[in-house]
Amino acid sequence: MQEKTFMVFSAQKIHLKEFSCDPKLKPLSHYPILKNGVLIYGHNKMPRQDIKILSEGEIKENLKDIPGWEYKEIRNISKPSDISESSKIHDEKKQEFLSNKISKEFKFREFLDVLAFLVKIAPFFEKNDHHPDMHIYYSKVLFELTRWDVGGKVTDMDFVTAKEIENLYRDFQKFMT
């Protein structure tokens, strides 16, 4: 059995410790797939009904409730690596697809404050199975929210996550002053 090693933060103190995790804890069937426009989870392949992809108009309307967040549309180009078993010929066709995201940068006094904030909010991300892209700089962090399991689209879950980030940041600011 192959084990993976992860680095984690302790919630009590900001320090790193190693632990091992059996990869069998989350089988591939745990991870969602998009099939015929329906998000499928788990062994029983039940459609996930609680995630809704939002239109550009719905995104802009929801942004009014969370000041400072920005909407971005991204044109992506992918180069599939499909190899035909019979011919072993690599498909060189490039495919273009649109994705979108919402993002906001949050500022802190120093690097350890950034890390403490991320440690504080990480359980929310885990509980909701929604893990944003986070770009960490010395005294700031940029959150980018999109759901890659539905094709890189902004969903209602992105706004739930953005509001939780805002609430926790507001509480964290009180603690830092």
C-alpha positions in Angstrom: 0.0 0.0 0.0 1.4 3.4 -1.0 0.9 6.2 1.4 0.9 9.9 0.7 2.5 12.5 3.0 0.8 15.9 3.6 1.9 19.0 5.4 -0.8 20.6 7.6 -1.2 23.5 10.0 -2.3 22.9 13.5 -5.3 25.0 14.5 -3.9 25.8 17.9 -0.4 27.0 16.8 0.9 27.9 13.5 3.4 25.1 12.9 3.8 22.3 10.4 3.6 18.6 11.1 3.6 15.6 8.9 1.1 12.8 8.8 0.3 10.0 6.5 -3.0 9.3 4.9 -4.1 6.1 3.2 -5.2 7.0 -0.3 -8.0 4.4 0.0 -9.9 6.8 2.3 -11.4 8.6 -0.6 -11.8 6.3 -3.6 -12.1 7.7 -7.1 -15.9 7.3 -6.9 -15.9 9.9 -4.1 -14.9 12.6 -6.7 -17.6 14.1 -8.9 -17.8 13.8 -12.7 -19.9 15.8 -15.1 -21.9 13.6 -17.3 -24.5 14.9 -19.8 -24.6 18.2 -17.9 -25.4 16.5 -14.6 -22.9 16.5 -11.7 -22.6 12.9 -10.4 -21.2 11.9 -7.0 -20.4 8.7 -5.3 -21.0 5.0 -5.9 -24.7 5.3 -6.5 -24.2 8.0 -9.2 -26.9 10.2 -7.8 -27.0 13.7 -9.4 -25.9 16.5 -7.1 -28.9 18.8 -7.0 -27.5 21.5 -4.7 -25.0 23.1 -7.1 -26.4 25.6 -9.7 -24.2 27.1 -12.5 -25.0 30.8 -12.6 -25.5 33.0 -15.7 -23.4 36.1 -16.1 -26.5 38.2 -15.1 -27.0 36.1 -12.0 -23.3 36.4 -11.1 -23.4 40.2 -11.5 -26.6 40.4 -9.4 -25.0 38.3 -6.6 -21.8 40.4 -6.6 -23.9 43.4 -5.3 -24.1 41.5 -2.0 -20.3 41.1 -1.6 -18.5 44.4 -2.3 -14.9 44.2 -3.7 -15.4 40.8 -5.5 -14.7 40.9 -9.2 -16.1 38.8 -12.0 -13.7 37.5 -14.7 -14.4 35.5 -17.8 -11.4 33.5 -19.1 -10.8 32.0 -22.6 -8.9 28.8 -22.1 -7.2 26.7 -24.7 -6.6 23.0 -23.9 -4.6 20.5 -25.9 -6.1 17.1 -25.3 -3.7 14.2 -24.9 -6.0 11.5 -26.3 -4.0 8.7 -27.8 -5.8 6.2 -30.0 -4.9 2.7 -28.8 -5.0 1.3 -32.3 -2.8 3.9 -34.0 -1.1 5.5 -31.0 -1.4 8.9 -32.8 -1.6 11.9 -30.6 -4.6 14.2 -31.2 -3.0 17.7 -31.7 -6.3 19.6 -32.0 -6.7 22.5 -29.6 -10.0 23.0 -27.9 -11.2 26.4 -26.7 -13.6 26.8 -23.8 -14.8 29.6 -21.6 -14.6 29.5 -17.8 -15.3 32.2 -15.3 -14.5 33.1 -11.7 -15.0 35.6 -8.9 -12.0 36.9 -7.0 -10.9 39.2 -4.2 -7.7 40.1 -2.5 -7.5 40.4 1.3 -4.8 42.3 3.2 -3.2 41.4 6.5 -0.5 42.9 8.7 2.1 40.2 8.1 2.7 36.7 6.7 1.7 34.8 9.8 -1.7 36.6 9.9 -2.3 35.3 6.4 -1.5 31.7 7.4 -3.6 32.0 10.6 -6.6 33.2 8.5 -6.2 30.3 6.1 -6.0 27.8 9.0 -9.2 29.3 10.4 -11.2 29.0 7.1 -9.8 25.7 5.9 -12.4 23.6 7.8 -15.2 25.5 6.0 -13.7 24.6 2.6 -13.4 21.0 3.6 -16.9 20.7 5.1 -18.5 22.2 1.9 -16.2 20.4 -0.5 -15.3 23.6 -2.1 -11.6 24.5 -2.3 -10.8 27.9 -3.9 -7.6 28.8 -5.6 -5.5 30.8 -3.1 -2.5 32.9 -4.1 -0.5 33.7 -1.0 1.7 36.8 -0.9 3.6 38.1 2.1 0.7 40.1 3.7 -2.2 39.3 1.4 -4.1 36.4 -0.1 -6.1 36.4 -3.4 -9.1 34.0 -3.5 -10.4 32.9 -6.9 -13.7 31.0 -6.8 -14.9 28.7 -9.5 -16.1 25.1 -9.7 -13.8 23.0 -12.0 -16.1 19.9 -11.5 -18.7 21.7 -13.6 -16.3 23.1 -16.2 -14.8 26.1 -14.5 -18.1 27.9 -14.0 -19.2 30.1 -11.1 -22.0 28.5 -9.1 -24.2 29.4 -6.2 -21.6 27.6 -3.9 -19.0 30.2 -4.9 -21.2 32.9 -3.4 -21.8 30.9 -0.2 -18.0 30.5 0.0 -17.3 34.2 -0.7 -19.7 35.3 2.0 -18.1 33.0 4.5 -14.6 34.3 3.6 -16.0 37.9 4.1 -17.6 37.0 7.5 -14.5 35.3 8.8 -12.2 38.1 7.5 -14.4 40.7 9.3 -14.1 38.7 12.5 -10.4 38.2 12.0 -9.8 41.9 11.6 -11.4 42.5 15.0 -9.0 40.0 16.5 -6.0 41.6 14.8 -6.7 45.1 16.1 
